Amino acid sequence: MKNLFKKIFFCGILCAALDASAAATVSRTLVRQQWPWHAKVHVDYRLLNDDGDSVEVKVSVTNGTRAITLPSRALTGPRMGRLPSGDYRLMIDPEKIDFDGADRLDDFKVSLSVAPAPADADLALYRIYDLIARTRTDVTKMSLVNGEWGDVETTYDFAKDGTFNPSEVVIWTGVTNNPAYKTNCLVMRYVPAGSFVMLPTTNAVNVTLTKPYYIGVFEMTYAQCELIKAGRAKMYFTNEVCKAMRPMDGCSFDNIRGQNGRSWPVDETVSGQETYVYKIRQITGESTFDLPTEARWEYAARAGTTTRWNNGSDSRTTGVANTVLPLLGRSRYSGGYIDGATSPELDCDATHGTAIVGSYLPNAWGLYDCHGNVAEWCLDRWIDATLLGGGTDPKGSASAEAGNRVIRSNFWGVGPGTSYMDYRKERVANADKFDNSYPGSLGFRLICEAE
């Protein structure tokens, strides 16, 4: 990109509305380089929207006659929602365009057009729960696209080595840049109702989930758990510099729901006023906070994929040769072990052992660390995969042993042979580590119902 602006001319082009039924129009488009000289480009436009329609201003760029892909990370400014008539400014950062042509843009053109906004523009795609102020902020799809919350991806092309190309993506990647979202706030992502094939690469069953829900963008961190209930669970990785934003890593099922909470799904009791679930319900005033069922966990973690890895790759390569898992999560060969060979000390920084949450690529629904870092508890009692029946809103067996629960994903100490999307394991409800060889390996993320 160094020579991108050796020679550059800008021009604005007014395009007709994409949908003839849309009353809104754009005019007076002016494209100019930021001054004093800077790579960023201003795009000023006038919107006529007297009917107050919910609209989307679409932006395309060309170099001469050749179209250039404009990723959302390169574009900020108001362009979606019930924008009133008036003058607006967008900003294009060409340094963030994956320009694969000549080494300069010498005939850079911008065109704008107007279309009806998506029906879900006002959907609260994310929720931010402030655990100290005890408030909730809803982050709409519209506000994300308009750049009000920092970096957003609307394509999944940044997730390399996969073949997954979802038709619509809005991922708030900027959530990883603010430490507050990993410490004193809990950020959750909307997951729509839908159907999917559970465990497709090992023991496929059809599942339908009839209700949308929100699920944690990150695994619960030490700082978050301490705000909910201090001292409730053990933290094995003890480095004081970075442990606040590492996942809580010594958490049993009983820490989360209480020993009598094992009765689920016979009943939905959460026993004890000191458990994480009881306390988060008290802090937020929302009674549906809980662990995800195994079906809900996998549905959210897959985000539409049917492959072994949730970026669309079906690579079966194991060991250090696997190139997919190091992109998606902390495992033995992506920092968990020292040089992939030596287990780290528990006072190590986040270079080894567990990673700071959100350090790897998200899935297409914006969830991080669904492969590796720590294994995650689910609500279900453990049964063998061959006994899973699927169906509508499955809760697993009510007759299986209540003291044995399901964990999903895997953790920092193992490799790609047991970290794929179908991986599931049994652990006793009072366990706070995978086994004696791997302290610092069991954590969780929370869900709550969407109203």
BELVEN-V473239 format. One record per residue. N is the residue number from 1. RES is the residue in one small letter. PHI is phi in radians with two decimals (999 if undefined). D_CENTER is the distance of its C-alpha to the mean C-alpha in whole Angstrom. Layout:
BEGIN
<<N,RES,PHI,D_CENTER> <N,RES,PHI,D_CENTER>>
END
This chain:
BEGIN
<<1,m,999,29> <2,k,-1.06,32> <3,n,-1.74,34> <4,l,-1.07,32> <5,f,-2.02,34> <6,k,-1.00,38> <7,k,-2.57,39> <8,i,-2.60,37> <9,f,-2.18,38> <10,f,-2.07,36> <11,c,-2.59,37> <12,g,-1.86,35> <13,i,-2.20,36> <14,l,-1.56,36> <15,c,-1.88,35> <16,a,-1.18,35> <17,a,-1.04,33> <18,l,-1.22,31> <19,d,-2.08,32> <20,a,-1.09,36> <21,s,-1.43,35> <22,a,-1.36,33> <23,a,-1.36,35> <24,a,-1.26,33> <25,t,-2.44,34> <26,v,-1.99,34> <27,s,-2.65,37> <28,r,0.91,38> <29,t,-1.35,35> <30,l,-2.23,36> <31,v,-2.00,34> <32,r,-2.67,35> <33,q,-1.31,34> <34,q,-1.08,33> <35,w,-2.24,36> <36,p,-1.01,37> <37,w,-0.80,36> <38,h,-2.75,32> <39,a,-1.18,30> <40,k,-1.21,28> <41,v,-2.08,29> <42,h,-1.48,30> <43,v,-2.17,30> <44,d,-1.64,32> <45,y,-2.57,33> <46,r,-1.92,34> <47,l,-1.86,33> <48,l,-1.83,35> <49,n,-2.52,34> <50,d,-1.12,37> <51,d,-1.43,36> <52,g,1.20,32> <53,d,-1.15,30> <54,s,-1.46,26> <55,v,-2.17,26> <56,e,-2.27,24> <57,v,-1.56,26> <58,k,-1.66,25> <59,v,-2.14,25> <60,s,-2.33,27> <61,v,-2.28,28> <62,t,-2.38,31> <63,n,-2.01,33> <64,g,1.22,37> <65,t,-1.77,36> <66,r,-1.65,33> <67,a,-1.22,30> <68,i,-2.10,27> <69,t,-1.15,23> <70,l,-1.91,22> <71,p,-1.23,18> <72,s,-1.07,16> <73,r,-1.15,16> <74,a,-1.68,20> <75,l,-2.33,20> <76,t,-2.35,20> <77,g,2.15,22> <78,p,-1.24,23> <79,r,-2.64,23> <80,m,-2.53,22> <81,g,2.07,23> <82,r,-1.47,27> <83,l,-1.31,28> <84,p,-1.25,32> <85,s,-1.00,34> <86,g,2.80,34> <87,d,-1.70,34> <88,y,-2.35,30> <89,r,-2.31,29> <90,l,-1.83,26> <91,m,-2.24,25> <92,i,-1.92,25> <93,d,-1.89,24> <94,p,-1.07,26> <95,e,-1.14,25> <96,k,-1.78,21> <97,i,-1.56,22> <98,d,-1.38,23> <99,f,-1.48,26> <100,d,-1.94,28> <101,g,-1.82,31> <102,a,-1.16,34> <103,d,-1.49,34> <104,r,-2.69,34> <105,l,-1.76,34> <106,d,-1.84,37> <107,d,-2.64,37> <108,f,-1.44,33> <109,k,-2.06,33> <110,v,-2.15,31> <111,s,-2.23,31> <112,l,-2.08,30> <113,s,-2.61,30> <114,v,-2.12,29> <115,a,-2.45,28> <116,p,-1.04,27> <117,a,-1.19,23> <118,p,-1.00,21> <119,a,-1.08,22> <120,d,-1.76,18> <121,a,-1.01,19> <122,d,-1.59,19> <123,l,-1.12,16> <124,a,-1.32,14> <125,l,-1.30,11> <126,y,-2.30,10> <127,r,-2.15,12> <128,i,-2.02,13> <129,y,-1.73,16> <130,d,-1.48,18> <131,l,-1.33,20> <132,i,-1.63,23> <133,a,-1.32,24> <134,r,1.02,23> <135,t,-2.16,21> <136,r,-2.21,18> <137,t,-2.04,17> <138,d,-1.63,16> <139,v,-1.90,14> <140,t,-1.43,15> <141,k,-1.00,14> <142,m,-1.04,17> <143,s,-1.18,17> <144,l,-1.16,14> <145,v,-1.09,16> <146,n,-1.38,19> <147,g,1.40,17> <148,e,-1.34,18> <149,w,-2.14,15> <150,g,1.63,15> <151,d,-1.12,13> <152,v,-2.37,11> <153,e,-1.95,11> <154,t,-2.00,13> <155,t,-2.32,13> <156,y,-1.86,12> <157,d,-1.30,15> <158,f,-1.39,14> <159,a,-1.54,12> <160,k,-1.30,16> <161,d,1.27,18> <162,g,-2.02,17> <163,t,-1.96,18> <164,f,-1.42,16> <165,n,-2.28,16> <166,p,-1.11,14> <167,s,-1.24,17> <168,e,-2.50,14> <169,v,-2.40,11> <170,v,-2.39,10> <171,i,-1.98,7> <172,w,-1.44,7> <173,t,-1.28,8> <174,g,-1.13,11> <175,v,-1.09,9> <176,t,-1.37,10> <177,n,-1.57,13> <178,n,-1.93,14> <179,p,-1.01,16> <180,a,-1.05,16> <181,y,-1.30,13> <182,k,-2.01,13> <183,t,-2.24,17> <184,n,-1.66,18> <185,c,-2.15,15> <186,l,-2.06,13> <187,v,-1.81,10> <188,m,-2.23,9> <189,r,-1.98,7> <190,y,-1.22,10> <191,v,-2.16,10> <192,p,-1.30,14> <193,a,-1.11,17> <194,g,2.95,18> <195,s,-2.05,20> <196,f,-2.75,19> <197,v,-1.73,20> <198,m,-1.51,20> <199,l,0.91,21> <200,p,-1.17,22> <201,t,-1.67,23> <202,t,-2.27,25> <203,n,-2.73,26> <204,a,-1.04,25> <205,v,-2.37,25> <206,n,-1.54,24> <207,v,-2.29,22> <208,t,-2.12,21> <209,l,-1.89,19> <210,t,-1.56,21> <211,k,-2.15,19> <212,p,-1.24,16> <213,y,-2.69,14> <214,y,-1.95,11> <215,i,-2.38,9> <216,g,-1.03,8> <217,v,-1.10,5> <218,f,-2.04,7> <219,e,-1.09,11> <220,m,-1.07,13> <221,t,-1.64,15> <222,y,-1.02,19> <223,a,-1.09,19> <224,q,-1.10,18> <225,c,-1.12,20> <226,e,-1.16,23> <227,l,-1.23,22> <228,i,-1.28,22> <229,k,-2.75,25> <230,a,-1.10,26> <231,g,1.29,28> <232,r,-1.22,26> <233,a,-2.21,25> <234,k,-1.51,26> <235,m,-1.89,24> <236,y,-1.40,25> <237,f,-1.40,24> <238,t,-1.83,26> <239,n,-0.99,26> <240,e,-1.20,26> <241,v,-1.20,25> <242,c,-2.21,21> <243,k,-1.22,21> <244,a,-1.01,20> <245,m,-1.78,16> <246,r,-1.45,16> <247,p,-1.19,15> <248,m,-1.00,18> <249,d,-2.07,20> <250,g,-2.29,23> <251,c,-1.89,22> <252,s,-1.57,24> <253,f,-1.02,23> <254,d,-1.16,27> <255,n,-1.04,25> <256,i,-1.45,22> <257,r,-2.11,25> <258,g,1.57,28> <259,q,-1.09,31> <260,n,-1.28,32> <261,g,-1.20,28> <262,r,-1.19,29> <263,s,-1.17,31> <264,w,-0.99,27> <265,p,-1.70,28> <266,v,-1.01,31> <267,d,-2.53,31> <268,e,-1.83,27> <269,t,-1.05,29> <270,v,-1.97,27> <271,s,-1.61,30> <272,g,1.54,31> <273,q,-1.44,30> <274,e,-1.87,29> <275,t,-1.29,26> <276,y,-1.09,22> <277,v,-1.16,22> <278,y,-1.05,25> <279,k,-1.22,24> <280,i,-1.20,21> <281,r,-1.12,22> <282,q,-1.18,25> <283,i,-1.16,23> <284,t,-1.59,21> <285,g,1.30,24> <286,e,-2.01,22> <287,s,-1.45,23> <288,t,-1.75,21> <289,f,-1.07,18> <290,d,-2.98,18> <291,l,-1.25,17> <292,p,-1.36,16> <293,t,-1.15,18> <294,e,-1.04,18> <295,a,-1.14,18> <296,r,-1.15,15> <297,w,-1.06,13> <298,e,-1.17,13> <299,y,-1.02,13> <300,a,-1.21,9> <301,a,-1.18,9> <302,r,-1.29,11> <303,a,0.91,9> <304,g,1.72,13> <305,t,-1.48,14> <306,t,-2.17,17> <307,t,-1.78,18> <308,r,-1.18,18> <309,w,-2.14,15> <310,n,-1.49,11> <311,n,-1.84,12> <312,g,1.70,15> <313,s,-1.50,18> <314,d,-2.02,20> <315,s,-1.03,22> <316,r,-1.76,24> <317,t,-1.13,25> <318,t,-1.99,25> <319,g,1.22,26> <320,v,-1.16,26> <321,a,-1.28,26> <322,n,-1.18,23> <323,t,-1.77,21> <324,v,-1.56,17> <325,l,-0.98,16> <326,p,-1.05,17> <327,l,-1.40,14> <328,l,-1.83,11> <329,g,-3.03,12> <330,r,-1.38,16> <331,s,-2.40,18> <332,r,-0.93,22> <333,y,-1.75,22> <334,s,-2.11,20> <335,g,1.99,21> <336,g,-1.01,21> <337,y,-1.68,25> <338,i,-1.30,27> <339,d,0.97,28> <340,g,1.24,27> <341,a,-2.20,30> <342,t,-2.10,30> <343,s,-1.17,28> <344,p,-1.36,28> <345,e,-1.28,29> <346,l,-1.30,27> <347,d,-1.71,28> <348,c,-1.22,26> <349,d,-1.40,24> <350,a,-1.32,20> <351,t,-1.11,22> <352,h,-2.30,22> <353,g,1.21,21> <354,t,-1.32,18> <355,a,-1.70,16> <356,i,-0.97,14> <357,v,-1.02,11> <358,g,1.41,8> <359,s,-1.45,11> <360,y,-2.06,10> <361,l,-1.28,8> <362,p,-1.44,5> <363,n,-1.47,6> <364,a,-1.26,7> <365,w,-1.84,5> <366,g,1.40,2> <367,l,-1.70,2> <368,y,-1.90,5> <369,d,1.11,9> <370,c,-1.39,9> <371,h,-2.08,12> <372,g,1.52,14> <373,n,1.29,15> <374,v,-2.28,16> <375,a,-1.24,17> <376,e,-2.13,16> <377,w,-1.22,18> <378,c,-2.05,18> <379,l,-1.21,21> <380,d,-1.15,23> <381,r,-1.23,26> <382,w,-1.30,27> <383,i,-2.41,28> <384,d,-1.12,29> <385,a,-1.01,27> <386,t,-1.20,30> <387,l,-1.74,30> <388,l,-1.18,27> <389,g,-1.78,28> <390,g,1.18,25> <391,g,1.69,26> <392,t,-1.68,25> <393,d,0.80,22> <394,p,-1.16,24> <395,k,-2.02,24> <396,g,1.40,26> <397,s,-1.33,29> <398,a,-1.62,31> <399,s,-1.87,34> <400,a,-1.18,32> <401,e,-1.05,33> <402,a,-1.20,31> <403,g,-1.45,31> <404,n,-1.99,29> <405,r,-2.11,25> <406,v,-1.53,22> <407,i,-2.05,20> <408,r,-2.16,17> <409,s,1.15,15> <410,n,-2.58,17> <411,f,-2.41,18> <412,w,-1.05,19> <413,g,-1.64,23> <414,v,-2.17,23> <415,g,-1.83,22> <416,p,-1.19,21> <417,g,-1.14,23> <418,t,-2.35,22> <419,s,-2.16,18> <420,y,-1.33,17> <421,m,-1.12,15> <422,d,-1.42,19> <423,y,-1.13,20> <424,r,-2.52,21> <425,k,-2.63,23> <426,e,-1.74,26> <427,r,-2.47,26> <428,v,-1.21,29> <429,a,-1.13,27> <430,n,-1.68,29> <431,a,-1.27,27> <432,d,-2.07,25> <433,k,-2.72,25> <434,f,-1.05,25> <435,d,-2.84,28> <436,n,-1.12,31> <437,s,-1.40,30> <438,y,-2.33,26> <439,p,-1.19,26> <440,g,1.34,23> <441,s,-2.29,21> <442,l,-2.08,20> <443,g,-2.48,17> <444,f,-2.89,15> <445,r,-2.36,12> <446,l,-1.85,13> <447,i,-2.23,13> <448,c,-2.63,16> <449,e,-1.25,17> <450,a,-1.54,17> <451,e,-1.13,20>>
END
